[in-house]
């Protein structure tokens, strides 16, 4: 429904600083349905914990890394907020 609750929850659970996000909800529309009523489509885009994560390889400080369980993690104390990981 596009309420962005998943984005907020991700920020809270992962203690993401203001102005940053690991999750985005893309909105397409409005599009008219068969009856002519406008509607929107929502697509969640989030970290896929890739085996060869591009966000890890572009991180200039080593803040982004893959832990022993294969989960992409970020060391907050090393992150400088350059957003290279988001771009990758």
Secondary structure, DSSP 8 states (H G I E B T S, - for coil): ----HHHHHHHHHTT--TT--SEEEEEEEEEE-TTS-EEEEEEEEE----TT-HHHHH-SSS-EEE-TTS-EEE-TTT-----HHHH-
